[in-house]
Amino acid sequence: MTGTTARTAAGGQLFAQLADLLAPQGVGDASALVILEPSGKDVADGGAGTPAAAEALADLANTVPAAAATFFDTGGTYDDLWDFVLRSARPTGPGGDAARVTLAHLVNDNRADFELMARARLGSAGDLYHPVLAEPADWLSEDGWTSASFRVGGDDPDPTPAPAPGVQVPHEFPGLEWRLIAAREDVQPQRLWQEPELAAADRIQMEAFDSPDRVVDVTAKVAPAATDTPSGVELSFQYRVIGLQRPWLRAHLCRLGGWAIPGLPAGGLSNGMSEGNPGILPVLTTRMLVVRNLVVKAHWNDADRARAASAETIALGPFTLAGAANGDGSELTRPAPQIVAWLAAVLPVCPPPGEVKDADAPASLGRVVSRGPLTVRSDHTIKAATVGSLNAGQTVALVCKAQGDAVGGNTVWYRLGQDPQGWATARYIKNLGPVPPCPAP
């Protein structure tokens, strides 16, 4: 067996073992993905039931991942995107139609819950978040942990579990590989987005990698030679599977027909596919796998022994090794709890396919990039009446654009396709696609 084949086999075996822990009985007829972390996320107990613990869990579970076998941050958050859906959903059926009434009730009830369940962050009353409920609620207590151990790679790995019903098997498995932090001077800032309608000085927003969580996305991958030895890699740990619920997000809206979002095509949230799903809300994380007292043992060669001992090594596969003890050069131990994998439900085609009125033809989405609330006006002038505001970071539907009063040197204004109905300056909205010009009055 070649080194590449062995590493691929070890990655597939590890993926199957972790998937079996996350969903041993499957998920029925639904479609679900197992998503491995590129480097386990550390968790800390702020005290079960405390505001600090609730806020920390919400932050952990709020990131929207791509539909893939490895966790990739899409840049969206569940509460921000669901706020956009609830503000923007428009019925397409005739007035008085029973389906239209059902849709209106669902959206209005969900909107009320969404607003009612918002919580103020500690130390920042103006910054809100939406809680995520964990099952069990005391998920970091000393009780309830289960022990697991298995071998992957080598000539005689432990038996690979068969896929559980409803859990999708990816075409490519994440490899069992070291991840190393590149030298900081070698890590270049990344271009996050470009706004062609901003002034040249503001056109490119840059973000440097200031934490290992961001650095790991651009680090080199080095395959361990240990996966080519007869003994393979032995893994043991304690684990808990934590259920996640978001009572403010009623995803069954995606199973209803008769509605659309101006500025977003059918399937723009999710096309219903477990692979090749470019939607902005393709999956909904429903469980997470937390491990502690991790022990990784193998007959490393000299190069891998050096990597295991190096302060630059951040992970092996989905397990973070930051701060791990390396006693005899063959065994790595890390007692701290970390999230290593997620189970995610693939959302059906959403918004549903169907006819969209010409006036509601898909245009584009945008994201508010102001530091505070952005004023929405009745017309595209700075003297027009205020009709509402948009939150910083909010995703919005953009129907069309027109020239108006200059704001910060930018004369473009967007007409919004959602509540509040009105206009907002393009100076503080990043368009995520081309926006057509508004028809002449």
C-alpha positions, 0 to 999 in steps of 0.5 A: 500500500503506497503512502498516499493510499494508506493516508486516504484509507486512514482518513476514511477509517477515522471518518467512519469511526467518528460518524458512528459515534455521532449517529450510531442509529442514523437519521432516518430518511433525512439527509445528514452530513458528518463534518470534521473539524480541521483542528478541534475547537476548544471549549471551556465550562463557564458554569452550566446554566449561566449567561456566560455558558449560554453565550459561549455555546451560541457562539460555537454553534452559530457558524454556518459551515459549507456542505463538505466533509471538513468544516469550512466557515462560509462567513454566515451565521445562523441567526443573521441569515434566518433574520434575513429569511424572516424579513424577506420571505414573500408569498407568491400565491393568490390573496386568500389562498390557504397556503398563503395564509399558512405561510404568513402564520408561520413567518409571523410566529417565527418572527415573534419568537426570533425577536423574543428570544434575543439575548443581550451579550455580557458587557454589551447590552446593544449586541444581541445573540440568539441562544442554542439549547444543548441536550444534555444541558450540563454537557460539560459536567463530569458525568455522562462521558463514554470511553472510545478507542480504536486504531486507524491505518496500518496493516490491521486497523479496527473494523470500519463501521458501516454507514448509518441510514441517512448519513451521507458518505463523502466521495473524498475523506479528510486525510489523517494529516499533521497541521502546522502553524506557518511562520507568522511572517509567511502568513499573508493577509487575505482578501476577503471581498472587493466592493467595486462601487466603493471609493478606491481607498475603501475598496479592499477590506483586509484581515490578518490572521491573528489566531490559530483558528484562522491560521490553520486554514492556510497552514501546510499539511504534512502526512505522518509516516506513522500511517504507513507502519504496521501498527497504525495510529491508536486513538482513545478518548472520552466523548459526549454527543450533544444535541443542538436546538434553535427554537427561533429557527423553524427550518420546516419553512423550507418544506413549504411552497408558495414563497420567494425571496426577492434578490435570491433565486430558488435554491439560493439558501440550499439546493438540497444537495449534500455535495455541490451545494453553494447556497448561503444556508446549505446545512443546519448543524444538529449535533456536535461530538466533544472529546476529552482525555485524548491519547494518540499513540503510534510508532512515529518516525524521527520526522513525525516525532519532531512534529509531534513535539513541535510548538508549531503543530496544531492538529492531527486530523480533526484533533487539536494538539495545542498544549498536548503532553509528549511523554516518551515520543510516541504518545500524545495526551491532551485532557482538555475538551474539544469539538472534533465533529458535527452532524448537519442536516442538509436543508431541502431546496430553499426558497422553493422552486416556482414562479417569481413575479417580474417585479421580484426577479432575483437581483443580489444580496448584500451585507451591511458593513457599517459599524452601527445601525444603517439608516433606511430612507424613503428615497435615495437622498440623505434628506428623505424620511427615515423608514427604519434601519439595518443592523451591522452585519445583516444580510439584505436583499438588493433589488436594484441600484440608482444614483443619489446623494453622495455618502463618503464619496459614493453616489450609489443607493440600493433599493431593498427587497425586504422590510424595511422597504426603502433605500440605503446607501451603497457606501455601507453595503457590500454587494455579493453579486451584480445589482441591476439599475433601477428602471427609469421613473 
